[in-house]
Amino acid sequence: MLMLTSQTIDGKRISRYHGIVTGDALIGANIYKDIFSGVRDVVGGRTSAYERELARARELALSSMASAAERLGADAIIGVRLDYHNLGGTMGNTILVSATGTAVSTEDEE
């Protein structure tokens, strides 16, 4: 599945708009990751545990969005946007990663 942030695809003509598709992924941080990430921050290291979790959540959200587009018969998604939300409160340190875009079908330009 081709996924682009732009509204057009070079060399392709959009033949059909299927509509908005989305994908979401939730990740939660636990107390041990919080403690060790805090230690790394103090000594100047990177919080690689969080980086890996965010990358995994981003890939899950994009994959979920691609699956939704495939179910609609699309071969590409344009206008892709990623959003990150800290749900906090009763959800603890939960982060929601949302992917949104427009599912389209394309044809080669002549």
C-alpha angles and dihedrals in degrees: 000000000000111000121188137172090215125085094231136049118221111239093011135093118212106236099177139015112214097183140248119334127190141188129190137191130184123209126185128202119218128213094258093054088046092053096045093043089053091052091050091049091053094050093042100255128134121257095238094169090063092042090055092047092049091048090050092048091048091052091048092051092048092046091050090050091049091051090052090051092049091053087057092052096252125147097195143026120216131190092032115186130183122205130186122204128185104215093190117159114073090356092065114212095345119150123199116208113197127190119195133178146136117271113222142172117226140199130197113264115245 
